[in-house]
């Protein structure tokens, strides 16, 4: 199985351009599963709730989701992509979709909102999803979710073998470290698709840190991108490596948990 990510620099508010750029970058290589950054089509730094609402799209009816479904069909692949979702009740979510070649669609709404996201988005209300795409079972999380080990552990307990992690990271190397830990402690592959570039739409200047990466169940970095360049990277993996949770003949990552001693 070939898994990959797109590390790109979206231009704020230019959804059509950003979508076209992401597709052109994915065309550079073949992968069974792609991961795009968080909010890849809109950009990240909103300045008003009305602005977020204007740029958000319904799922699955929105142009971005429909275009990704068509691309997945044409290229026979699955894609996880972060986007701004306008729900039927009018709520705006920082969300991610997983689309497939046969029109498959799954949705996740970011549970752990970061900084001013709390001003523009409604906290997620969908449990962490795990989707069987045939070659592997894929779990979805978004950016700041990485800071909460419960997120990755929940996905692993639900059978995820690959954690798809769209991100817009601005803190230095934190996620690159924690996602290695999430991979190791849960025995899963992780794909972090971060963005690059700068947004300065308010008095706060956001510098996105790049260094997208794919990590193995042993915590090894299989590939990592630069801090500041748009890049596409693909690696070949054996997803069955994420099905054996044993560390040695006596210890198992999941079976050895002593949940009766853990506080909620």
NUDREN-281649 format. One record per residue (C-alpha): x, y, z. Coordinates in steps of 0.2 Angstrom, whole numbers, plus 5000, padded with zeros to 4 digits. Layout:
BEGIN
X, Y, Z
...
//
This chain:
BEGIN
5000, 5000, 5000
5006, 5017, 4996
5002, 5032, 5007
5007, 5050, 5005
5004, 5068, 5010
5003, 5085, 5001
5013, 5099, 5010
5007, 5115, 5002
5004, 5134, 5005
4986, 5138, 5003
4981, 5156, 4999
4968, 5162, 5011
4951, 5163, 5003
4956, 5156, 4986
4947, 5139, 4987
4947, 5136, 4969
4965, 5139, 4967
4970, 5129, 4982
4960, 5114, 4977
4968, 5115, 4960
4985, 5116, 4967
4982, 5101, 4979
4976, 5090, 4964
4990, 5095, 4953
5002, 5090, 4967
4994, 5073, 4970
4995, 5070, 4951
5014, 5070, 4953
5014, 5053, 4961
5002, 5038, 4964
4996, 5034, 4981
4982, 5023, 4988
4979, 5035, 5002
4983, 5054, 5002
4982, 5066, 5017
4980, 5085, 5014
4982, 5099, 5027
4969, 5106, 5039
4958, 5119, 5030
4968, 5116, 5014
4955, 5125, 5003
4951, 5141, 5013
4967, 5145, 5022
4968, 5146, 5041
4968, 5163, 5049
4950, 5169, 5049
4946, 5186, 5057
4927, 5185, 5060
4914, 5171, 5062
4905, 5178, 5047
4921, 5176, 5036
4922, 5158, 5042
4903, 5155, 5038
4906, 5163, 5020
4920, 5151, 5016
4913, 5135, 5024
4904, 5123, 5013
4891, 5109, 5016
4897, 5091, 5016
4895, 5082, 5004
4886, 5094, 4993
4900, 5107, 4993
4912, 5110, 4978
4927, 5105, 4987
4921, 5088, 4993
4913, 5084, 4977
4929, 5088, 4967
4939, 5077, 4979
4927, 5063, 4976
4928, 5065, 4958
4947, 5065, 4959
4947, 5050, 4970
4937, 5041, 4957
4948, 5046, 4943
4964, 5041, 4952
4957, 5026, 4961
4963, 5032, 4978
4957, 5038, 4995
4959, 5056, 5001
4958, 5064, 5019
4957, 5083, 5018
4954, 5096, 5031
4940, 5109, 5027
4928, 5121, 5034
4911, 5113, 5035
4894, 5122, 5036
4882, 5110, 5044
4863, 5109, 5040
4860, 5118, 5057
4871, 5133, 5052
4885, 5128, 5064
4903, 5130, 5056
4916, 5116, 5060
4934, 5113, 5057
4932, 5097, 5049
4940, 5083, 5038
4932, 5071, 5025
4938, 5055, 5019
4933, 5051, 5001
4935, 5036, 4991
4935, 5030, 4973
4917, 5023, 4974
4910, 5039, 4981
4913, 5034, 4999
4912, 5048, 5012
4916, 5050, 5030
4916, 5065, 5041
4926, 5071, 5056
4924, 5087, 5066
4938, 5093, 5076
4936, 5090, 5094
4951, 5100, 5102
4950, 5117, 5095
4966, 5128, 5096
4968, 5146, 5100
4956, 5158, 5090
4948, 5143, 5082
4936, 5143, 5097
4930, 5160, 5091
4925, 5154, 5073
4921, 5135, 5075
4909, 5125, 5085
4918, 5110, 5094
4916, 5094, 5086
4902, 5082, 5090
4906, 5066, 5080
4916, 5052, 5089
4933, 5049, 5082
4930, 5039, 5066
4939, 5023, 5059
4935, 5019, 5041
4939, 5003, 5032
4946, 5007, 5015
4950, 4989, 5010
4969, 4989, 5012
4969, 4996, 5029
4958, 5004, 5043
4960, 5023, 5044
4957, 5035, 5058
4955, 5053, 5057
4961, 5067, 5069
4965, 5085, 5066
4980, 5096, 5071
4979, 5100, 5090
4971, 5083, 5093
4989, 5077, 5093
4991, 5085, 5110
4979, 5073, 5118
4984, 5055, 5118
4966, 5049, 5121
4962, 5054, 5103
4975, 5042, 5095
4972, 5029, 5108
4953, 5029, 5105
4956, 5027, 5086
4968, 5013, 5090
4956, 5004, 5101
4943, 5006, 5087
4954, 4997, 5075
4964, 5011, 5066
4980, 5005, 5058
4984, 5022, 5050
4980, 5039, 5058
4977, 5053, 5045
4982, 5069, 5053
4978, 5085, 5043
4987, 5100, 5052
4991, 5118, 5051
5005, 5118, 5064
5012, 5134, 5071
5021, 5127, 5087
5039, 5121, 5085
5041, 5102, 5081
5028, 5098, 5095
5017, 5087, 5083
5032, 5080, 5075
5037, 5073, 5092
5020, 5068, 5099
5015, 5059, 5083
5030, 5048, 5084
5024, 5044, 5102
5006, 5041, 5096
5013, 5029, 5083
5024, 5020, 5095
5012, 5019, 5110
4998, 5013, 5099
5007, 5003, 5086
5000, 5012, 5071
5006, 5022, 5056
5003, 5041, 5057
5003, 5053, 5042
5004, 5072, 5047
5001, 5083, 5032
5006, 5101, 5038
5006, 5117, 5028
5020, 5130, 5025
5020, 5149, 5023
5014, 5163, 5033
4997, 5171, 5036
4996, 5189, 5044
4978, 5194, 5042
4977, 5202, 5059
4990, 5209, 5072
4996, 5190, 5074
5008, 5183, 5061
5006, 5164, 5059
5021, 5155, 5053
5017, 5137, 5048
5031, 5125, 5052
5030, 5112, 5038
5040, 5096, 5042
5025, 5084, 5037
5029, 5066, 5041
5025, 5048, 5040
5029, 5037, 5055
5029, 5018, 5057
5022, 5008, 5071
5039, 5007, 5079
5040, 5026, 5080
5052, 5028, 5066
5051, 5043, 5054
5049, 5035, 5036
5049, 5052, 5027
5049, 5070, 5033
5048, 5086, 5022
5056, 5103, 5024
5051, 5117, 5035
5046, 5129, 5021
5044, 5121, 5004
5029, 5113, 4995
5032, 5095, 4994
5023, 5078, 4989
5030, 5063, 4998
5024, 5045, 4996
5030, 5029, 5004
5026, 5011, 5003
5020, 5002, 5019
5013, 4985, 5024
4998, 4990, 5035
4998, 4972, 5043
5013, 4979, 5053
5000, 4989, 5063
4990, 4974, 5068
5002, 4966, 5080
5002, 4976, 5096
5015, 4965, 5105
5031, 4972, 5111
5039, 4955, 5116
5032, 4938, 5122
5025, 4946, 5138
5019, 4963, 5133
5005, 4970, 5122
5002, 4989, 5119
4983, 4987, 5121
4980, 4971, 5131
4991, 4976, 5145
4982, 4992, 5149
4976, 4993, 5167
4960, 5003, 5164
4954, 5000, 5182
4968, 5011, 5188
4965, 5026, 5175
4956, 5041, 5180
4944, 5049, 5167
//
